[in-house]
């Protein structure tokens, strides 16, 4: 309601993408300082998981995340505001996912000096990964058409793209994409996000 007072002066966007609770299922036994922070970062698949991801994450946690997101969207809608999704398209995934789909494994993304277990995100260079991103974004926009801006980090708190110099462990990833440039990689990620948003009925700004 306080933010709605700004409507006469421009577009007002509210971030609504916080998850309901940390991804406790990602914590290694005995805890891990790095996971304490990284496991609170949202990603679209935490609200609308693709069929390849859904079996590897707790269904009740996903349901709670989605309920919170839709409740916030309803308030945004009632007040005539716009929504912003701040999250990651390249967030780490459970190891069980990569055991089932080993060809999708991308870079190691955890902080070696603070993490007690290695974590990996997927390789966004692969058409299969891009299809998952596209599908998830379409579902997100179908359910929350108020989202007008998507903000994504790519090198912190469990997020990473292959061979990026800013990875905490250093540039790393699978051999098949080593010779691609960062520009090509980010372009393909952005295009997958935009295609999904368009399919879901939304035209978004991707930051």
Buried (B, 14 or more C-beta within 10 A) or exposed (E): EEEBEEEEEEEBBBBBBBBBEBBEEBBEEEEBEBBEBBBBBBBBBBBBBBEBBEEBBEEEBBEBBBEBBEEBBEBBBEEEBBBBBBBBBBBBBBBEBBEEBEEBBBBBBBBEEBBBBEBBBBBBBBEEBBBBBBBBBBBBBBBBBBBBBBBBBBBBBBBBBBBBEEBBBEEBBBEEBEEBEBEEBBEBBBBBBBBBBBBBEBEBEBE
